[in-house]
Amino acid sequence: FDVFKSNYYDIIQTGRGGNPEYPFTQIRNTPIIDSIHIMGGIDNQYNISRVMHITKWSADIWSKKGGDKNRVRLVSHPMIITEGNSKSLKQELGIDTKMVFGFHQRNSDEIFSSIPLEAYKQIETDDTHFIILGASPLYQKQAKELGIKHITFLRYTGDKEKIYSFLQTLDVYAHGRKDGEINSTAMAEAMYFGKPIISHTSTIHNGHIECIGEAGMVVDTVPEYVEGLKKFFNVDVLKTTSDLARAQFKKLYEAQGQMENIITIYRESVANPYPYKIKRIISSFRIRFYLFKLMEKIKKSL
């Protein structure tokens, strides 16, 4: 704080998990706008002016845990996609006549989901193909055990043009992730390219249900996933859902619209930083009292 002077600023923007933490606990006289990206905790400090959540699903859980719902504002990822020289890889991979399913994911065994390939195995023909970019080696092991014939594994890349080429190769983004999603950039990119999405629910995060919306479907079981994949063989369903995917991207992720949304939040925070003042005092006191009790328990256990 010898360098940072909070009173020099009209608004302080955060990006965090929600727990009370330094240095924000030391900033008491400047409006703070939180942007919450994981379900880490609750902070109702009086001068937190607004709390941005990237899905209604996460906002509802946060509120049920004690977060002040009057401060909640919904935003999404403002995304600018520059296609560059990206193009479909179907011809390069020799699958230009096939129906292609697939997804991309970080290399993590913890988020591996068996559902997409289990379902794909049941609808696989010589006219279908599945592609996975990156992701856990467990998918390669599963594909071998299931005896999947038509599948390609592409090495992980952070190169956006290569990712966009991969996405343009797909007909359907067949997603699966053990811990689910709060709001997936990968899904958003797929929707930009008009790719219908199928996914499944999780016992952890389910924000992707509202993010996908009419751009596809979210199911609970492998048999339901199988039936969902079958629907996309209908040309009319595929075309309609593809159009809805592009519309969903524009609604939720198009940069200009989301930046206008964020600017509106800033402006209302400057004009009226602390609405519902009495509720703010009560909410702030409850959190501080809870933290005090928690610290007492920790001290006694040491």
Secondary structure, DSSP 4 states (H G I P E B T S, - for coil): --S--GGG-S-EE--B-SS--TTGGG--SS-EEEEE-S-------TTEEEEEES-HHHHHHHHHTT--GGGEEE----B----TT----HHHHT-TTSEEEEEEE-S-GGG--SHHHHHHHHH--TTEEEEEEE--THHHHHHHHHT--SEEEE-----HHHHHHHHHH-SEEE---TT--SS-HHHHHHHHTT--EEEE--SS--THHHHHGGGEEEESSHHHHHHHHHHTTSHHHHHHHHHHHHHHHHHHTBHHHHHHHHHHHHHHHHHSS--SHHHHHHHHHHHHHHHHHHHHHHHHH-
